[in-house]
Amino acid sequence: MRSLVELNGMRIYSDRARFMGTVEDTMINDKEGNVVGLVVYDSKTRKPLSIPYGAIIAIADIVLVSSLKKTEAGESS
């Protein structure tokens, strides 16, 4: 198990081997206290994107996520 601080700066790759960026922040449901997603700045546009928690496949040396439609951080998908 990792702490939230350890996630910051980790490289995120899609399941199609595409580098997406690095973890910049973690989104938490403040009422329930659970992680709902990660914030990453797109490696090309530098726009903040949200990665839903359900899209995370694995976290080890990198964060591996399933391919999904990008959404800007703060938008609901």
N, C-alpha and C positions, 0 to 999 in steps of 0.2 A: 504494500500500500504506500502511496506517495502523499506528501502534504501538498496543499495548493501552491505553496511557494516554490516547490520543486518543479512544478509544471511550467512556470514562467521561463521563457527563452527556449523551450523545447521545440524542435523542428517538427512540423506537421506535414505528412504526406498522405495523398489519397491512395485508395486501393488500386489505382491505375499508375502508381509510381510518380505522380506529379507533386512537386514541392509546392506547398500552399503558403508557407510562411512560418512564423514562429509564434508560440503562445504569448500573448501580451497581457491577458487578463482572464479571470474566471468569473462566470456569471453564476450567482447563487440565488435560490429562492429564499428570501429572507424570512418568510413565514414558516417554511418547513425545514430550512437549513440544509437543503441538498443542492448539489451542483446540477445546473441545468444546461451548461454549455461552456464553450471556450471562445475567447475573442482572439482573432488573428488579423494582422494587416496583410491584405493580399500582396503576394510577392511581386506582382506586376504593377497594380494600380495604387498600392499603399492605402486603399480604403479599408476601414475596419469591417470584418466579416464575422458573423457568429456561426459557430459549429455546434449544433445541438448535441447534448450528451448522448442521445441515442445513436448518433452517427459514429461515435468512437468505437473502433474495433479493438484496439490494443494500445497500451502505453508501456513502453520499455525504454530503449535508447531514443526512440522517436515516438510521436503520436501518429497512429495509423487510423484514418477515418474512411468511411465508405464514401464513394462519389455521390455528391448531392448538389442540388442547386444552391448557389451562393446567395446569401442574404446579407444586407448591410446590418451591422450590429445595431440592436435596438428595434429592428423591424421584426414583425412576426411572420412566420412562413406557413 
